């Protein structure tokens, strides 16, 4: 009778829970490795490149629209991939958060290892010191205790421990260069702090731009409605801005012979804190690389432009004067374009008033030059200012409830006939145009405006501190060398009194330069010279 053996049973595989746990464990180990942190840091730098190379919607939305129009489907694709909002995009934020998690997970165990290494005693003295990369043998004239005491004096500043061996032999194990690992940890913790406080700065900071006439006009940081453009952090609603005021008294610019700006300076006055209650104004010379720091904010001088001054004399004899900022279209010659808008006074009927509004649009040349009949500018200084203007009359849409650019009129109102061109002429300072209803438009001269940027970043001090700490840590990790040194002192014999001194050394990192240091230290240890 034959019997058939049952096939061996296959051991059960891991359960789904164990497989999930193993996957998560391996993923965490990979994410928290130093190699992954370095890769993520490289990806973060790479991801920031589009923010520097492409126009960003938060900084210049019209420029983004122009770029998309000029590049067709490619520009549209970049928009869908959030390349015009790099720093708030999903992919940039994901890299940023992964880098933070990787650094925290990588540095935590390394910190515990560092503390254990700092508390541990130097390793035992090897039996055969002659096998070490650096070795020296010498003779001492005193006893073991005296030689060991002298060795302790020579090794001041080293982490060291003394031990005893059989036969009256005594040894010293010494280590130096733990500052290297300290610098390494300082560098990485500072990088983590830099990332964290940079993110907090984006949450609680804000930045805005405003144009102020350089004729004693002022700006107060009382709310976002005072700004021409305002970018707020996620935790800033614009209702609790740092209060201060700035008054712009003048503006001075110098240019090179080629027309490039060489020097910008504006005499301003400011008040903040108790000065707001007493009405005290404090002077300050504002320059491009010398921002005003007050009330926790920084005020930067970004640039300047011109404000043509027009006086309109209406048929009833009433006058209105305005000097509105015009937009620079050619930075080399400061040629500008814009629109100065007027309401005719004395008209109470709203319908009639909206048909009598005036707009003076066109070009302003600080140093006028006629190319045929076309006005242009030959230099950025206001040596011979002139304007080429179109005068429009009709409904400007100022009461429509929709915002419009201060630099131009609503072109749709020109196209549908609600705004009509009634005059065109080139004007020098003091010249005027007489319109069909007797209204006179005179070009009185030109003023200047400055563009200011107000930045608030409550974490900038921390960011600067962590950046400095990063460089200090990097320097320590690159310059400091880990090295070990052992000293063994053996008693002599009756025939050969004195002691036998062995000195050995080992570089824990790069050995470059340790040979010279070992030679100096061993020479002092054996000869007994003072260091």
KOLMI-395614 format. One line per field, with one value per residue (C-alpha): residue number from 1; residue in one letter; x, y, z. Coordinates in nm, 2 decimals. Layout:
resi: (NUM:...)
resn: (A:...)
x: (X:...)
y: (Y:...)
z: (Z:...)
// end
This chain:
resi: (1:2:3:4:5:6:7:8:9:10:11:12:13:14:15:16:17:18:19:20:21:22:23:24:25:26:27:28:29:30:31:32:33:34:35:36:37:38:39:40:41:42:43:44:45:46:47:48:49:50:51:52:53:54:55:56:57:58:59:60:61:62:63:64:65:66:67:68:69:70:71:72:73:74:75:76:77:78:79:80:81:82:83:84:85:86:87:88:89:90:91:92:93:94:95:96:97:98:99:100:101:102:103:104:105:106:107:108:109:110:111:112:113:114:115:116:117:118:119:120:121:122:123:124:125:126:127:128:129:130:131:132:133:134:135:136:137:138:139:140:141:142:143:144:145:146:147:148:149:150:151:152:153:154:155:156:157:158:159:160:161:162:163:164:165:166:167:168:169:170:171:172:173:174:175:176:177:178:179:180:181:182:183:184:185:186:187:188:189:190:191:192:193:194:195:196:197:198:199:200:201:202:203:204:205:206:207:208:209:210:211:212:213:214:215:216:217:218:219:220:221:222:223:224:225:226:227:228:229:230:231:232:233:234:235:236:237:238:239:240:241:242:243:244:245:246:247:248:249:250:251:252:253:254:255:256:257:258:259:260:261:262:263:264:265:266:267:268:269:270:271:272:273:274:275:276:277:278:279:280:281:282:283:284:285:286:287:288:289:290:291:292:293:294:295:296:297:298:299:300:301:302:303:304:305:306:307:308:309:310:311:312:313:314:315:316:317:318:319:320:321:322:323:324:325:326:327:328:329:330:331:332:333:334:335:336:337:338:339:340:341:342:343:344:345:346:347:348:349:350:351:352:353:354:355:356:357:358:359:360:361:362:363:364:365:366:367:368:369:370:371:372:373:374:375:376:377:378:379:380:381:382:383:384:385:386:387:388:389:390:391:392:393:394:395:396:397:398:399:400:401:402:403:404:405:406:407:408:409:410:411:412:413:414:415:416:417:418:419:420:421:422:423:424:425:426:427:428:429:430:431:432:433:434:435:436:437:438:439:440:441:442:443:444:445:446:447:448:449:450:451:452:453:454:455:456:457:458:459:460:461:462:463:464:465:466:467:468:469:470:471:472:473:474:475:476:477:478:479:480:481:482:483:484:485:486:487:488:489:490:491:492:493:494:495:496:497:498:499:500:501:502:503:504:505:506:507:508:509:510:511:512:513:514:515:516:517:518:519:520:521:522:523:524:525:526:527:528:529:530:531)
resn: (X:X:X:X:X:X:X:X:X:X:X:X:X:X:X:X:X:X:X:X:X:X:X:X:X:X:X:X:X:X:X:X:X:X:X:X:X:X:X:X:X:X:X:X:X:X:X:X:X:X:X:X:X:X:X:X:X:X:X:X:X:X:X:X:X:X:X:X:X:X:X:X:X:X:X:X:X:X:X:X:X:X:X:X:X:X:X:X:X:X:X:X:X:X:X:X:X:X:X:X:X:X:X:X:X:X:X:X:X:X:X:X:X:X:X:X:X:X:X:X:X:X:X:X:X:X:X:X:X:X:X:X:X:X:X:X:X:X:X:X:X:X:X:X:X:X:X:X:X:X:X:X:X:X:X:X:X:X:X:X:X:X:X:X:X:X:X:X:X:X:X:X:X:X:X:X:X:X:X:X:X:X:X:X:X:X:X:X:X:X:X:X:X:X:X:X:X:X:X:X:X:X:X:X:X:X:X:X:X:X:X:X:X:X:X:X:X:X:X:X:X:X:X:X:X:X:X:X:X:X:X:X:X:X:X:X:X:X:X:X:X:X:X:X:X:X:X:X:X:X:X:X:X:X:X:X:X:X:X:X:X:X:X:X:X:X:X:X:X:X:X:X:X:X:X:X:X:X:X:X:X:X:X:X:X:X:X:X:X:X:X:X:X:X:X:X:X:X:X:X:X:X:X:X:X:X:X:X:X:X:X:X:X:X:X:X:X:X:X:X:X:X:X:X:X:X:X:X:X:X:X:X:X:X:X:X:X:X:X:X:X:X:X:X:X:X:X:X:X:X:X:X:X:X:X:X:X:X:X:X:X:X:X:X:X:X:X:X:X:X:X:X:X:X:X:X:X:X:X:X:X:X:X:X:X:X:X:X:X:X:X:X:X:X:X:X:X:X:X:X:X:X:X:X:X:X:X:X:X:X:X:X:X:X:X:X:X:X:X:X:X:X:X:X:X:X:X:X:X:X:X:X:X:X:X:X:X:X:X:X:X:X:X:X:X:X:X:X:X:X:X:X:X:X:X:X:X:X:X:X:X:X:X:X:X:X:X:X:X:X:X:X:X:X:X:X:X:X:X:X:X:X:X:X:X:X:X:X:X:X:X:X:X:X:X:X:X:X:X:X:X:X:X:X:X:X:X:X:X:X:X:X:X:X:X:X:X:X:X:X:X:X:X:X:X:X:X:X:X:X:X)
x: (0.00:0.15:0.08:0.11:0.26:0.07:0.25:0.42:0.21:0.31:0.36:0.11:0.24:0.24:-0.10:-0.22:-0.17:0.19:0.25:0.10:0.32:0.63:0.55:0.50:0.81:1.03:0.87:0.95:1.31:1.36:1.20:1.40:1.74:1.99:2.02:1.64:1.68:1.95:1.75:1.45:1.66:1.79:1.43:1.32:1.59:1.50:1.13:1.21:1.37:1.03:0.95:1.26:1.24:0.87:0.64:0.44:0.07:0.09:0.37:0.25:-0.07:-0.08:0.27:0.14:-0.15:0.09:0.32:0.03:-0.10:0.25:0.32:-0.01:-0.07:0.26:0.18:-0.17:-0.01:0.23:-0.07:-0.25:0.06:0.07:0.41:0.29:0.20:0.51:0.54:0.17:0.15:0.06:0.38:0.61:0.42:0.45:0.83:0.85:0.66:0.83:1.17:1.06:0.94:1.26:1.48:1.29:1.29:1.66:1.79:1.60:1.79:2.12:2.07:2.03:2.33:2.53:2.43:2.53:2.86:2.94:2.86:3.06:3.42:3.70:3.76:4.01:4.37:4.45:4.70:4.92:4.96:5.22:4.95:4.79:4.85:5.05:5.29:5.59:5.80:6.02:6.18:6.10:6.34:6.08:5.84:5.50:5.30:5.51:5.49:5.12:5.07:5.28:5.08:4.76:4.90:5.00:4.66:4.46:4.15:4.11:3.84:4.05:4.03:4.31:4.31:4.54:4.67:4.86:5.22:5.19:5.11:4.89:4.72:4.54:4.27:4.20:3.96:3.92:3.70:3.35:3.28:3.27:2.95:2.82:2.86:2.69:2.39:2.39:2.39:2.09:1.89:1.95:1.83:1.51:1.47:1.52:1.25:1.00:1.04:1.04:0.70:0.58:0.69:0.47:0.18:0.21:0.38:0.26:0.39:0.24:0.33:0.21:0.28:0.32:0.37:0.71:0.57:0.49:0.22:0.19:0.10:-0.04:-0.03:-0.39:-0.54:-0.51:-0.73:-0.43:-0.22:-0.21:-0.13:-0.12:-0.01:-0.11:0.00:-0.26:-0.31:-0.33:-0.67:-0.54:-0.73:-0.43:-0.14:0.14:0.05:0.29:0.29:0.54:0.56:0.76:0.91:1.12:1.30:1.65:1.79:2.13:2.20:2.51:2.60:2.42:2.10:2.13:2.01:2.31:2.15:1.80:1.74:1.42:1.40:1.11:0.96:0.79:0.60:0.52:0.44:0.40:0.48:0.14:-0.02:0.21:0.23:0.61:0.77:1.12:1.35:1.51:1.70:1.55:1.77:1.74:1.96:1.88:1.52:1.34:1.27:0.99:0.70:0.83:0.80:1.05:0.99:1.18:1.24:1.16:1.16:1.01:0.82:0.67:0.33:0.23:0.04:-0.27:-0.51:-0.85:-1.04:-1.41:-1.65:-1.79:-1.43:-1.39:-1.05:-0.93:-0.57:-0.43:-0.09:-0.16:0.11:0.18:0.32:0.68:0.69:1.06:1.29:1.59:1.43:1.15:0.89:0.55:0.19:-0.12:-0.46:-0.56:-0.93:-1.16:-1.52:-1.67:-1.78:-2.12:-2.33:-2.59:-2.77:-2.59:-2.68:-2.55:-2.24:-2.14:-2.15:-1.91:-1.62:-1.28:-0.97:-0.63:-0.44:-0.12:0.26:0.49:0.86:1.09:1.34:1.13:1.25:1.03:1.08:0.88:0.55:0.59:0.69:0.96:1.23:1.60:1.70:1.54:1.60:1.32:1.53:1.26:0.93:0.65:0.33:0.14:-0.22:-0.56:-0.85:-1.16:-1.50:-1.79:-1.87:-1.54:-1.72:-1.60:-1.94:-2.00:-1.89:-1.61:-1.25:-1.03:-0.67:-0.54:-0.31:-0.57:-0.94:-1.18:-1.13:-1.47:-1.63:-1.42:-1.52:-1.90:-1.89:-1.95:-1.60:-1.51:-1.18:-1.23:-0.87:-0.51:-0.20:0.17:0.22:0.52:0.51:0.27:0.09:-0.28:-0.55:-0.89:-1.18:-1.49:-1.70:-1.44:-1.28:-0.90:-0.65:-0.31:0.01:0.17:0.47:0.57:0.61:0.76:0.62:0.80:0.71:0.74:0.73:0.62:0.73:0.64:0.81:0.80:1.04:1.32:1.55:1.51:1.57:1.89:2.00:1.94:2.12:2.43:2.41:2.40:2.73:2.89:2.78:2.89:3.23:3.28:3.17:3.42:3.72:3.72:3.87:3.78:4.09:4.20:4.52:4.65:4.94:5.08:5.35:5.52:5.76:6.12:6.33:6.60:6.86:6.69:6.52:6.28:5.97:5.87:5.62:5.41:5.20:4.96:4.70:4.41:4.21:3.84:3.77:4.00:4.36:4.50:4.70:4.68:5.03:5.18:4.96:5.05:5.42:5.39:5.18:5.39:5.71:5.59:5.46:5.79:6.03:5.83:5.83:5.56:5.29)
y: (0.00:0.33:0.66:1.00:1.28:1.60:1.89:2.13:2.42:2.76:2.99:3.28:3.61:3.93:4.08:4.39:4.58:4.47:4.56:4.90:4.96:4.85:5.08:5.38:5.29:5.27:5.59:5.78:5.65:5.77:6.10:6.18:6.08:6.36:6.27:6.34:6.67:6.78:6.67:6.87:7.17:7.15:7.11:7.42:7.63:7.50:7.56:7.92:7.99:8.06:8.32:8.51:8.45:8.49:8.78:8.71:8.80:8.95:9.19:9.29:9.14:9.34:9.21:8.86:8.91:9.06:8.76:8.51:8.69:8.71:8.34:8.18:7.82:7.80:8.11:7.96:7.63:7.80:7.98:7.65:7.51:7.82:7.94:8.30:8.24:8.03:8.11:8.03:7.73:7.38:7.23:7.49:7.46:7.08:7.09:7.35:7.14:6.82:6.99:7.10:6.75:6.59:6.83:6.77:6.40:6.40:6.63:6.48:6.15:6.31:6.55:6.26:6.08:6.41:6.44:6.08:6.13:6.44:6.27:5.95:5.92:5.90:5.54:5.31:5.33:5.06:4.79:4.84:5.21:5.16:5.05:5.40:5.63:5.87:5.72:5.83:5.66:5.85:5.83:6.02:6.10:6.13:5.88:5.78:6.01:6.32:6.23:6.18:6.52:6.69:6.53:6.66:7.01:6.98:6.85:7.13:7.19:6.83:6.60:6.34:6.06:5.88:5.51:5.25:4.93:4.64:4.68:5.04:5.16:5.47:5.61:5.92:5.90:6.25:6.38:6.71:6.86:6.80:7.16:7.01:6.81:7.11:7.33:7.07:7.06:7.44:7.47:7.24:7.37:7.73:7.62:7.48:7.80:8.01:7.82:7.83:8.21:8.29:8.11:8.30:8.63:8.55:8.48:8.79:9.03:9.27:9.48:9.77:10.03:10.39:10.70:11.03:11.37:11.52:11.86:11.81:11.55:11.28:10.92:10.76:10.38:10.38:10.12:9.94:10.20:10.43:10.20:10.18:9.80:9.59:9.23:9.10:8.79:8.51:8.64:9.01:9.17:9.53:9.66:9.66:9.81:9.98:10.35:10.61:10.89:11.01:11.35:11.38:11.73:11.69:11.46:11.48:11.26:11.25:11.07:10.96:11.10:10.80:10.88:10.60:10.69:10.74:10.89:10.92:11.12:11.25:11.46:11.33:11.38:11.11:11.06:10.75:10.65:10.95:11.18:11.11:11.27:11.57:11.63:11.62:11.55:11.41:11.46:11.17:11.15:10.86:10.69:10.37:10.16:10.35:10.27:10.44:10.20:10.31:10.15:9.81:9.88:9.98:10.25:10.21:10.45:10.26:10.52:10.84:11.00:11.33:11.49:11.75:12.04:12.16:12.45:12.44:12.77:12.70:12.94:13.09:13.18:12.91:12.74:12.39:12.29:11.94:11.77:11.40:11.14:11.01:10.67:10.64:10.45:10.50:10.48:10.60:10.93:10.94:10.98:10.94:10.90:10.95:11.12:11.41:11.42:11.72:11.77:12.10:12.29:12.46:12.19:12.04:11.82:11.47:11.38:11.70:11.69:11.35:11.49:11.78:11.60:11.66:11.43:11.55:11.26:11.21:11.22:11.42:11.48:11.61:11.73:11.78:11.68:11.68:11.40:11.54:11.62:11.34:11.46:11.25:11.31:11.32:11.31:11.21:11.56:11.81:12.06:12.16:12.00:11.98:11.77:11.64:11.61:11.51:11.67:11.45:11.56:11.34:11.08:10.96:10.69:10.82:10.76:10.42:10.23:10.05:10.12:10.25:10.33:10.67:10.67:10.63:10.67:10.39:10.31:10.15:10.50:10.64:10.36:10.40:10.78:10.87:11.03:11.25:11.40:11.78:11.90:11.79:12.01:12.02:12.25:12.41:12.55:12.84:12.76:12.68:12.53:12.71:12.47:12.51:12.62:12.88:12.65:12.70:12.43:12.56:12.36:12.52:12.30:11.98:11.83:11.50:11.19:10.91:10.55:10.41:10.06:9.98:9.64:9.48:9.16:9.08:8.79:8.96:8.98:8.60:8.53:8.74:8.57:8.22:8.31:8.43:8.11:7.90:8.05:8.01:7.65:7.58:7.73:7.52:7.20:7.27:7.40:7.20:6.84:6.55:6.39:6.15:6.11:5.85:5.87:5.56:5.59:5.27:5.26:5.18:4.89:4.88:4.87:5.13:5.38:5.65:5.59:5.49:5.73:5.63:5.88:5.79:5.99:5.93:6.18:6.10:6.31:6.45:6.39:6.69:6.90:6.66:6.53:6.87:6.91:6.56:6.63:6.95:6.79:6.47:6.68:6.87:6.55:6.36:6.64:6.80:7.15:7.39:7.45)
z: (0.00:-0.11:0.05:-0.12:0.08:0.09:-0.08:0.16:0.26:0.14:0.43:0.43:0.29:0.48:0.55:0.38:0.70:0.72:0.35:0.41:0.72:0.53:0.24:0.47:0.67:0.36:0.22:0.54:0.54:0.19:0.25:0.56:0.41:0.36:-0.01:-0.05:0.13:-0.11:-0.41:-0.28:-0.22:-0.57:-0.70:-0.50:-0.65:-1.00:-0.94:-0.85:-1.19:-1.37:-1.11:-1.21:-1.58:-1.65:-1.55:-1.24:-1.21:-0.86:-0.97:-1.32:-1.44:-1.77:-1.85:-1.80:-2.04:-2.30:-2.27:-2.31:-2.61:-2.77:-2.72:-2.82:-2.70:-2.52:-2.31:-2.23:-2.13:-1.89:-1.74:-1.68:-1.52:-1.28:-1.42:-1.38:-1.01:-0.92:-0.55:-0.48:-0.71:-0.59:-0.72:-0.56:-0.23:-0.24:-0.29:-0.01:0.24:0.14:0.20:0.55:0.64:0.50:0.70:1.02:0.98:0.88:1.15:1.45:1.47:1.38:1.67:1.91:1.77:1.81:2.17:2.24:2.07:2.27:2.60:2.51:2.62:2.36:2.23:2.39:2.30:2.04:2.14:1.84:1.79:1.52:1.28:1.29:0.99:1.21:1.47:1.67:1.93:2.18:2.52:2.84:3.12:3.40:3.55:3.40:3.62:3.52:3.15:3.16:3.35:3.08:2.81:2.97:2.96:2.60:2.50:2.66:2.45:2.34:2.47:2.66:2.90:3.09:3.14:3.31:3.16:3.30:3.41:3.52:3.16:3.14:2.83:2.71:2.44:2.29:2.03:1.86:1.58:1.71:1.59:1.24:1.32:1.52:1.21:0.99:1.22:1.26:0.88:0.83:1.13:1.01:0.66:0.82:1.03:0.71:0.53:0.82:0.89:0.52:0.50:0.81:0.65:0.35:0.58:0.79:0.56:0.29:0.01:-0.18:-0.44:-0.45:-0.66:-0.48:-0.63:-0.54:-0.45:-0.08:-0.14:0.13:0.17:0.49:0.56:0.69:0.46:0.14:-0.04:-0.03:-0.25:-0.62:-0.59:-0.28:-0.22:0.12:0.31:0.37:0.73:0.64:0.57:0.54:0.84:1.09:0.90:1.08:1.10:0.95:0.70:0.44:0.27:-0.05:-0.08:-0.40:-0.63:-0.79:-1.06:-1.23:-1.56:-1.74:-2.08:-2.24:-2.05:-1.79:-1.44:-1.21:-0.89:-0.74:-0.43:-0.26:0.04:0.24:0.59:0.79:1.11:1.31:1.67:1.90:1.61:1.46:1.77:1.80:1.42:1.42:1.08:1.07:0.76:0.57:0.25:0.05:-0.21:-0.41:-0.18:0.14:0.24:0.53:0.82:1.04:1.23:1.14:0.76:0.49:0.24:-0.09:-0.37:-0.69:-0.96:-1.09:-1.37:-1.49:-1.42:-1.69:-1.55:-1.73:-1.66:-1.82:-1.84:-1.90:-2.09:-1.77:-1.66:-1.39:-1.39:-1.29:-1.27:-1.24:-1.26:-1.30:-1.32:-1.67:-1.74:-1.87:-2.20:-2.28:-1.98:-2.18:-2.27:-2.01:-2.29:-2.12:-2.20:-2.00:-1.95:-1.74:-1.67:-1.58:-1.48:-1.59:-1.28:-1.23:-1.41:-1.18:-1.43:-1.41:-1.77:-1.91:-1.69:-1.82:-2.17:-2.09:-1.93:-2.07:-2.11:-2.22:-2.36:-2.55:-2.51:-2.29:-2.38:-2.11:-2.38:-2.68:-3.03:-3.34:-3.58:-3.86:-3.69:-3.44:-3.09:-2.91:-2.65:-2.68:-2.31:-1.98:-1.81:-1.83:-2.03:-2.29:-2.19:-2.45:-2.50:-2.80:-2.69:-2.80:-2.62:-2.58:-2.47:-2.35:-2.09:-1.93:-1.73:-1.40:-1.24:-1.40:-1.08:-1.27:-1.20:-1.49:-1.54:-1.43:-1.73:-2.01:-2.10:-2.17:-2.54:-2.57:-2.51:-2.79:-3.02:-2.95:-2.97:-2.61:-2.62:-2.92:-3.02:-3.06:-3.08:-3.14:-3.10:-2.98:-2.69:-2.53:-2.17:-2.16:-2.49:-2.50:-2.72:-2.77:-2.81:-3.02:-2.72:-2.60:-2.34:-2.32:-2.23:-2.13:-2.07:-1.76:-1.70:-1.54:-1.20:-1.09:-0.91:-0.73:-0.70:-0.35:-0.23:0.13:0.25:0.59:0.69:1.06:1.02:0.83:1.13:1.19:0.82:0.83:1.15:1.01:0.68:0.88:1.09:0.77:0.65:0.99:1.01:0.65:0.72:1.04:0.86:0.57:0.77:1.09:1.08:1.30:1.44:1.72:1.91:2.16:2.40:2.57:2.84:2.96:3.25:3.18:3.31:3.57:3.30:3.10:3.33:3.21:3.00:2.66:2.49:2.19:2.01:1.73:1.53:1.30:1.09:1.10:0.79:0.52:0.63:0.44:0.69:0.98:0.92:1.00:1.31:1.43:1.39:1.60:1.87:1.90:1.91:2.21:2.38:2.34:2.39:2.67:2.51:2.60:2.34)
// end
